[in-house]
């Protein structure tokens, strides 16, 4: 036990009573947990109204999903004014074929409500805080207790939809986030009641607070408040930041909205960011509460900004040629910073393709066309990254579109990859089919198999790659 075991504990502080029931201070207010966002013109609200009264069904559905307007009845009022054929077409676009016959029997109002339901995020289902302080005879140390509190706080965070965080960042109400904050007040209440009953346990929670300093800021503040109530002379010396708890994600969101943009474009960006959010936070074993959420999706910007798949292939190749121009023969041998950057770039592009396909499946044929255009350009760097992203998406899609079991018990993926490129994705024997093709058709390389080939067989094995990179027409800035 640390020196905290010698603390002089005050007489336990009793909760105030309200109508015969104990009452406690609510520790968190949503407005204080979001960075201040002062903007003179909320441009997206006007654009949301325009979209709702237009006829682009996917865009209307996106606006309904994010609800970036002050009047929650705006979508309903807009849809109710549409004619029956428009509403029927809208509903059919949101339904599976097997549902259409049943939905055809609905009234106009019922169809509107069904559209709103299918376009909105799932209803929030609150789950109460379920971590409770162990009784004094426990054998847990402070680090273990802090870890279990962090796990519960992370679990509560995973119940928040990304769309709700976007709304909260822009100043709209967000019930799931209000609930999340309330559950950390519940932590404060559970712990305060516990420490009033067992004041000898207080020193261990002084240590718990220290282990939470790099973890959930909400859980940590709840514990600090308990310590302030019971041992203010110690709690007052605890280092404490008053910055908003959701700054790590709200501020990047606010930055994207800080200047007028196209709402339909920015909602495409947020669809992809929603996929990234769930992968980065909901499916992570360790929550990062402090690093700002990465909202950079250069690949999507290139897709949106391109005029055709051929144009996108040309843009990617131009960028890759510039990046590979810094690659040197010595760098390949030593695995220098340029090599590591190119490998990281490949992985980032591959995951970005998966994110985009997951969020915006309409892009899949476009990316397939881009891959076909990259093959004659011999840009195997971007080509294989795109193919890998498409392959990951095919594995991850729902059973009706992705993994399909045949009678023979085999699992067959959706044919998302252009047939003429599939041979490049075969990983057998260190991508042997790709390496054989590269020997006859050298170009911007898919580095991973070449580096492994060099590690296993030495420099002669990658001579075709070195010969290509030494060509001054290919790399005017290379140092060889």
C-alpha positions in Angstrom: 0.0 0.0 0.0 1.3 3.5 -0.9 1.6 6.4 1.5 -2.0 7.1 0.7 -2.8 4.5 3.4 -1.9 7.1 6.1 -4.6 9.5 4.9 -6.8 11.0 7.6 -10.3 10.5 6.3 -13.0 13.0 7.1 -16.5 12.1 8.4 -18.4 10.7 5.4 -20.3 13.3 3.5 -24.0 12.4 3.4 -26.0 12.9 0.1 -28.7 15.5 0.2 -32.3 14.4 0.4 -35.0 15.3 -2.2 -38.5 14.1 -1.4 -37.2 11.5 0.9 -34.7 10.1 -1.6 -30.9 10.7 -1.7 -29.8 13.1 -4.5 -26.4 13.7 -5.9 -24.7 16.3 -8.0 -24.8 15.6 -11.8 -21.2 15.8 -12.7 -21.4 16.2 -16.5 -23.2 18.6 -18.8 -23.0 17.8 -22.6 -22.4 21.4 -23.5 -19.3 21.5 -21.3 -17.9 18.3 -22.9 -17.9 19.6 -26.4 -15.5 22.4 -27.6 -17.3 25.7 -28.2 -18.2 26.0 -31.9 -19.0 29.5 -32.8 -20.0 29.8 -36.4 -22.0 32.7 -37.9 -23.8 30.8 -40.6 -25.0 27.2 -40.2 -24.8 26.6 -43.9 -25.6 22.9 -43.7 -29.1 23.6 -42.4 -30.1 25.5 -45.5 -28.6 22.8 -47.7 -30.4 20.1 -45.7 -33.7 21.8 -46.4 -32.9 21.9 -50.1 -32.0 18.2 -50.2 -35.2 17.2 -48.3 -37.3 18.9 -51.0 -35.3 17.5 -53.9 -35.6 14.1 -55.5 -32.2 12.4 -54.9 -33.2 9.5 -52.7 -29.7 8.5 -51.3 -29.0 12.1 -50.4 -32.4 12.5 -48.7 -31.7 9.3 -46.7 -28.3 10.6 -45.6 -29.8 13.9 -44.4 -32.4 12.1 -42.4 -29.8 9.9 -40.9 -27.7 12.8 -39.6 -30.7 15.1 -38.8 -28.6 18.3 -39.1 -31.5 20.6 -38.7 -33.4 22.2 -35.8 -36.9 21.0 -36.6 -37.1 17.2 -36.2 -40.3 17.2 -38.2 -38.7 18.7 -41.3 -38.2 15.3 -43.1 -41.7 14.2 -42.2 -43.3 17.4 -43.5 -41.3 17.2 -46.7 -42.1 13.5 -47.3 -45.8 13.9 -46.5 -46.1 16.5 -49.2 -44.7 14.2 -51.9 -47.0 12.3 -54.3 -47.6 8.6 -53.9 -45.4 7.5 -56.8 -42.4 9.4 -55.3 -42.9 7.9 -51.9 -43.3 4.4 -53.3 -40.1 4.7 -55.3 -38.3 6.0 -52.2 -39.5 3.1 -50.1 -38.7 0.5 -52.8 -35.1 1.8 -52.9 -34.7 1.2 -49.2 -36.2 -2.3 -49.1 -35.2 -5.8 -49.9 -37.3 -7.4 -52.7 -39.0 -9.8 -50.3 -40.4 -6.8 -48.3 -41.9 -4.9 -51.1 -45.2 -6.8 -51.3 -45.9 -6.3 -47.6 -45.0 -2.6 -47.8 -47.3 -2.0 -50.7 -50.3 -2.4 -48.4 -49.2 0.6 -46.2 -51.0 3.9 -46.3 -49.2 7.1 -47.5 -48.5 8.1 -43.9 -47.3 4.7 -42.9 -44.9 4.6 -45.9 -43.5 8.0 -44.8 -42.9 6.6 -41.3 -41.3 3.5 -42.7 -38.9 5.6 -44.8 -38.0 7.7 -41.8 -37.4 4.5 -39.8 -35.2 2.9 -42.4 -33.2 6.0 -43.0 -32.5 6.8 -39.3 -29.9 5.3 -37.0 -31.2 2.4 -34.8 -33.2 3.5 -31.7 -30.9 4.0 -28.7 -31.2 1.3 -26.1 -29.7 2.5 -22.9 -27.6 0.0 -20.9 -27.0 1.0 -17.2 -23.5 1.2 -15.7 -22.6 -2.3 -14.4 -19.3 -1.9 -12.7 -19.5 -1.8 -8.9 -16.8 -1.4 -6.3 -15.6 -4.7 -4.9 -16.2 -5.3 -1.2 -13.2 -4.8 1.1 -12.2 -8.4 1.2 -11.2 -8.3 -2.5 -7.7 -9.2 -3.7 -7.6 -6.7 -6.6 -4.9 -4.1 -6.8 -5.5 -0.5 -8.0 -4.3 -1.3 -11.5 -6.8 -4.1 -11.9 -9.6 -2.0 -10.6 -8.7 0.9 -13.0 -8.7 -1.6 -15.9 -12.2 -2.8 -15.1 -13.5 0.7 -14.8 -11.9 1.6 -18.1 -13.5 -1.4 -19.7 -16.9 -0.4 -18.6 -16.4 3.2 -19.7 -15.3 2.0 -23.1 -18.3 -0.3 -23.3 -20.6 2.6 -22.7 -18.9 4.6 -25.4 -19.5 1.9 -27.9 -23.2 2.4 -27.5 -22.9 5.9 -29.0 -23.6 6.1 -32.7 -21.2 8.2 -34.8 -24.0 10.2 -36.1 -24.9 11.3 -32.6 -21.4 12.5 -32.0 -21.6 14.6 -35.2 -24.8 16.1 -34.0 -23.4 16.9 -30.6 -20.3 18.5 -32.1 -22.6 20.9 -34.0 -24.7 21.8 -31.0 -27.7 19.5 -31.5 -29.2 17.3 -28.8 -27.8 13.7 -28.6 -29.6 11.4 -26.1 -27.1 8.6 -26.3 -24.3 10.9 -25.3 -26.4 12.4 -22.5 -26.9 8.8 -21.2 -23.1 8.1 -21.5 -22.4 11.1 -19.3 -25.1 10.1 -16.8 -23.5 6.7 -16.4 -20.3 8.3 -15.3 -22.2 10.2 -12.7 -23.6 6.8 -11.7 -20.0 5.6 -11.3 -19.5 8.6 -9.0 -22.6 7.7 -6.9 -21.7 4.0 -6.7 -18.1 4.8 -5.6 -19.1 7.5 -3.2 -21.7 5.3 -1.4 -19.0 2.6 -1.3 -16.4 4.8 0.3 -18.8 6.2 2.8 -19.6 2.7 3.9 -15.9 1.6 3.8 -13.7 4.6 4.2 -10.6 2.4 4.7 -10.9 1.6 1.0 -10.3 5.3 0.0 -6.5 5.0 -0.3 -6.8 2.3 -3.1 -8.9 4.7 -5.2 -6.3 7.4 -4.8 -4.1 4.9 -6.6 -6.8 3.9 -9.1 -7.1 7.6 -10.2 -3.4 7.5 -11.1 -3.9 4.5 -13.4 -6.8 6.2 -15.1 -4.8 9.3 -16.1 -4.2 8.0 -19.6 -7.6 6.3 -19.8 -11.2 7.4 -19.7 -11.3 11.1 -18.7 -14.9 10.7 -17.7 -14.3 7.8 -15.3 -11.3 9.6 -13.9 -13.2 12.8 -13.2 -15.9 10.8 -11.4 -13.3 9.3 -9.1 -11.6 12.7 -8.6 -15.0 14.1 -7.5 -15.4 11.3 -5.0 -12.0 12.0 -3.6 -12.7 15.7 -3.4 -15.8 15.0 -1.3 -14.0 12.7 1.1 -10.3 13.9 1.2 -10.2 17.4 -0.3 -6.6 18.0 0.9 -5.4 15.2 -1.2 -7.7 15.6 -4.2 -6.8 19.2 -4.6 -3.2 18.2 -5.4 -4.3 15.8 -8.3 -3.4 17.2 -11.7 -6.5 17.9 -13.6 -7.4 19.2 -17.1 -10.7 21.0 -17.7 -10.7 20.5 -21.4 -13.9 19.0 -22.9 -14.0 15.3 -22.7 -15.2 14.8 -26.2 -12.6 17.2 -27.7 -10.7 14.4 -29.3 -13.5 13.7 -31.7 -15.8 16.8 -31.7 -13.0 19.2 -32.7 -12.1 17.3 -35.9 -15.8 17.1 -36.8 -16.2 20.9 -36.2 -13.2 21.6 -38.4 -14.9 19.9 -41.4 -18.0 22.1 -40.9 -16.1 25.3 -40.2 -16.4 26.6 -43.7 -19.2 26.3 -46.3 -19.1 23.1 -48.3 -21.4 20.8 -50.1 -23.5 19.0 -47.6 -24.0 16.0 -49.8 -20.2 15.7 -50.3 -19.5 16.1 -46.6 -22.1 13.5 -45.7 -20.3 11.0 -48.0 -17.2 11.8 -46.1 -18.9 11.2 -42.8 -20.3 7.9 -44.1 -16.8 6.7 -44.6 -15.7 8.3 -41.3 -18.5 6.4 -39.5 -16.9 3.1 -40.7 -13.5 4.3 -39.5 -15.0 5.4 -36.2 -16.5 2.0 -35.5 -13.3 0.1 -36.5 -11.0 2.5 -34.5 -13.1 2.7 -31.3 -15.9 0.1 -31.1 -13.7 -2.8 -32.3 -10.5 -1.8 -30.5 -9.3 -3.7 -27.5 -7.9 -0.4 -26.1 -9.7 2.9 -26.3 -7.8 6.0 -27.3 -9.5 8.9 -25.5 -6.9 11.5 -26.2 -5.5 11.3 -29.8 -7.7 13.4 -32.2 -9.8 11.3 -34.5 -8.3 11.2 -38.0 -10.8 12.7 -40.5 -8.4 12.6 -43.5 -9.7 10.5 -46.4 -7.5 11.6 -49.3 -8.5 8.6 -51.4 -12.2 9.6 -51.1 -11.4 13.1 -52.1 -9.6 11.8 -55.1 -12.6 9.7 -56.0 -15.1 12.6 -55.7 -12.8 15.0 -57.5 -12.1 12.7 -60.5 -14.1 12.9 -63.7 -13.8 9.2 -64.5 -12.1 6.0 -63.4 -9.4 6.6 -65.9 -8.9 10.1 -64.4 -8.6 8.6 -60.9 -6.1 6.0 -62.2 -4.1 8.8 -63.7 -4.1 10.8 -60.5 -3.1 7.9 -58.3 -0.2 7.0 -60.7 1.0 10.6 -60.7 1.1 10.6 -56.9 2.8 7.2 -56.8 5.5 8.2 -59.3 6.3 11.2 -57.1 6.4 9.1 -53.9 8.6 6.3 -55.5 11.0 8.9 -56.9 12.6 9.1 -53.4 13.2 5.3 -53.3 16.9 4.3 -53.6 18.6 1.0 -54.1 20.3 1.4 -50.7 16.9 2.1 -49.2 15.5 -1.1 -50.4 18.5 -3.0 -48.9 18.1 -1.3 -45.5 14.4 -0.7 -45.4 14.8 3.0 -44.9 12.2 5.7 -44.1 11.0 5.9 -47.7 10.4 2.1 -47.9 8.5 2.2 -44.6 6.4 5.2 -45.8 5.5 3.4 -49.1 4.5 0.3 -47.2 2.4 2.4 -44.8 0.9 4.2 -47.8 -0.2 0.9 -49.3 -1.8 -0.3 -46.1 -3.6 3.1 -45.7 -4.9 3.1 -49.2 -6.1 -0.5 -48.9 -8.0 0.2 -45.7 -9.4 3.4 -47.2 -10.8 1.4 -50.2 -12.4 -1.0 -47.7 -13.9 1.9 -45.7 -15.2 3.6 -48.9 -16.7 0.3 -50.3 -18.4 -0.4 -46.9 -19.9 3.1 -46.6 -20.5 3.8 -50.2 -21.1 0.5 -52.1 -22.0 2.4 -55.3 -18.3 3.2 -55.6 -17.4 -0.5 -56.1 -17.9 -0.7 -59.9 -16.0 2.6 -60.2 -13.1 1.3 -58.3 -13.2 -1.9 -60.4 -12.9 0.2 -63.5 -10.0 2.2 -61.9 -8.2 -1.1 -61.2 -8.5 -2.2 -64.8 -7.0 1.1 -65.9 -4.1 0.8 -63.5 -3.0 -2.6 -64.9 -1.8 -1.3 -68.3 -0.2 1.6 -66.5 1.8 -1.0 -64.6 1.0 0.8 -61.3 1.0 -2.3 -59.1 1.3 -0.2 -55.9 -2.2 1.4 -56.1 -3.6 -1.5 -58.1 -2.9 -4.2 -55.5 -4.0 -1.8 -52.7 -7.3 -1.3 -54.4 -7.7 -5.0 -55.1 -6.9 -5.8 -51.5 -9.5 -3.3 -50.3 -12.1 -4.8 -52.6 -11.2 -8.3 -51.4 -11.6 -7.3 -47.8 -15.0 -5.8 -48.5 -16.1 -9.0 -50.3 -15.1 -11.0 -47.2 -16.9 -8.6 -44.8 -20.2 -8.0 -46.6 -23.5 -9.5 -45.4 -24.3 -13.1 -46.2 -26.7 -12.0 -49.0 -23.9 -10.2 -50.8 -20.6 -11.6 -49.5 -19.8 -15.0 -48.0 -22.0 -17.5 -49.8 -21.8 -21.2 -48.9 -22.3 -23.6 -51.8 -23.7 -27.1 -51.6 -20.2 -28.5 -51.5 -19.5 -26.6 -48.3 -17.2 -24.1 -50.0 -17.3 -20.4 -49.2 -17.5 -18.2 -52.4 -16.9 -14.4 -52.3 -18.8 -11.9 -54.4 -17.0 -11.3 -57.7 -16.0 -7.7 -57.0 -12.5 -7.8 -58.6 -12.1 -7.4 -62.3 -11.3 -10.9 -63.7 -8.2 -9.7 -65.5 -6.6 -8.6 -62.2 -7.5 -11.5 -59.9 -4.2 -13.3 -60.6 -2.3 -10.4 -58.9 -4.0 -11.1 -55.6 -3.0 -14.7 -55.1 -0.7 -14.7 -52.0 0.6 -18.2 -52.5 4.4 -18.6 -52.4 4.9 -14.9 -51.7 2.6 -13.7 -54.5 4.5 -15.9 -57.1 2.0 -15.1 -59.9 2.5 -11.3 -59.4 6.3 -11.6 -59.2 6.3 -13.7 -62.4 4.1 -11.1 -64.2 6.3 -8.3 -62.9 9.5 -9.8 -64.4 7.9 -9.5 -67.8 6.0 -6.2 -67.2 7.9 -4.1 -64.7 6.4 -1.0 -63.3 5.6 0.8 -60.0 6.0 -2.2 -57.6 3.9 -3.8 -55.0 6.7 -3.7 -52.5 5.9 -6.3 -49.9 6.7 -9.5 -52.0 9.8 -7.9 -53.5 11.2 -7.1 -50.0 10.5 -10.5 -48.8 12.1 -12.0 -51.9 15.2 -10.0 -51.2 15.3 -11.1 -47.6 15.0 -14.7 -48.6 17.2 -14.9 -51.8 19.3 -11.8 -51.9 19.8 -9.0 -54.4 19.7 -11.1 -57.6 16.1 -12.1 -56.9 14.9 -8.5 -57.3 17.0 -7.5 -60.2 14.0 -6.7 -62.4 12.8 -4.3 -59.8 16.2 -2.7 -59.5 16.5 -2.4 -63.2 13.2 -0.7 -63.5 13.9 1.8 -60.7 17.3 2.6 -62.2 15.6 3.8 -65.4 15.9 7.6 -65.5 12.8 7.8 -67.6 10.9 6.2 -64.7 12.5 8.1 -61.8 14.1 11.4 -62.7 14.9 12.1 -59.0 16.2 8.6 -58.0 19.7 8.4 -56.5 21.4 5.2 -57.9 
